[in-house]
Amino acid sequence: MAELTINQRAAGHRRSLQSMHKKVSAMAAEWWGEDECCRSFLDELAEKIKETEYLLVIEKSDA
């Protein structure tokens, strides 16, 4: 099997991060009204995952 290019690898990781964001957001929603501390921690984690997804981009060089 051929190795993935750096862009393909980054795209796969972004898709994985999107999935993680959805899962962690769902976990946070389960804590709504039960424990605001747990909900807050999970919301912060979901936001950090989303930020990482946006930052995981391979810039093209001018080579």
Contact map, one row per residue, 1 for C-alpha under 8 A:
111000000000000000000000000000000000000000000000000000000000000
111100000000000000000000000000000000000000000000000000000000000
111110000000000000000000000000000000000000000000000000000000000
011111111000000000000000000000000000000000000000000000000000000
001111111000000000000000000000000000000000000000000000000000000
000111111100000000000000000000000000000000000000000000000100000
000111111110000000000000000000000000000000000000000000001100000
000111111111000000000000000000000000000000000000000000000000000
000111111111100000000000000000000000000000000000000000000000000
000001111111110000000000000000000000000000000000000000011100000
000000111111111000000000000000000000000000000000000000000000000
000000011111111100000000000000000000000000000000000000000000000
000000001111111110000000000000000000000000000000000010000000000
000000000111111111000000000000000000000000000000000011010000000
000000000011111111100000000000000000000000000000000000000000000
000000000001111111110000000000000000000000000000000000000000000
000000000000111111111000000000000000000000000000110110000000000
000000000000011111111100000000000000000000000000110010000000000
000000000000001111111110000000000000000000000000000000000000000
000000000000000111111111000000000000000000000100100000000000000
000000000000000011111111100000000000000000000110110000000000000
000000000000000001111111110000000000000000000100000000000000000
000000000000000000111111111000000000000000000000000000000000000
000000000000000000011111111100000000000001101100000000000000000
000000000000000000001111111110000000000001100100000000000000000
000000000000000000000111111111000000000000000000000000000000000
000000000000000000000011111111100000001001000000000000000000000
000000000000000000000001111111110000011101100000000000000000000
000000000000000000000000111111110000001000000000000000000000000
000000000000000000000000011111110000001000000000000000000000000
000000000000000000000000001111111111011000000000000000000000000
000000000000000000000000000111111111001000000000000000000000000
000000000000000000000000000000111111000000000000000000000000000
000000000000000000000000000000111111000000000000000000000000000
000000000000000000000000000000111111111000000000000000000000000
000000000000000000000000000000111111111100000000000000000000000
000000000000000000000000000000000011111110000000000000000000000
000000000000000000000000000100100011111111000000000000000000000
000000000000000000000000001111110011111111100000000000000000000
000000000000000000000000000100000001111111110000000000000000000
000000000000000000000000000000000000111111111000000000000000000
000000000000000000000001101100000000011111111100000000000000000
000000000000000000000001100100000000001111111110000000000000000
000000000000000000000000000000000000000111111111000000000000000
000000000000000000000001000000000000000011111111100000000000000
000000000000000000011101100000000000000001111111110000000000000
000000000000000000001000000000000000000000111111111000000000000
000000000000000000000000000000000000000000011111111100000000000
000000000000000011011000000000000000000000001111111110000000000
000000000000000011001000000000000000000000000111111111000000000
000000000000000000000000000000000000000000000011111111100000000
000000000000000010000000000000000000000000000001111111110000000
000000000000110011000000000000000000000000000000111111110000000
000000000000010000000000000000000000000000000000011111111000000
000000000000000000000000000000000000000000000000001111111000000
000000000100010000000000000000000000000000000000000111111100000
000000100100000000000000000000000000000000000000000001111110000
000001100100000000000000000000000000000000000000000000011111000
000000000000000000000000000000000000000000000000000000001111100
000000000000000000000000000000000000000000000000000000000111110
000000000000000000000000000000000000000000000000000000000011111
000000000000000000000000000000000000000000000000000000000001111
000000000000000000000000000000000000000000000000000000000000111
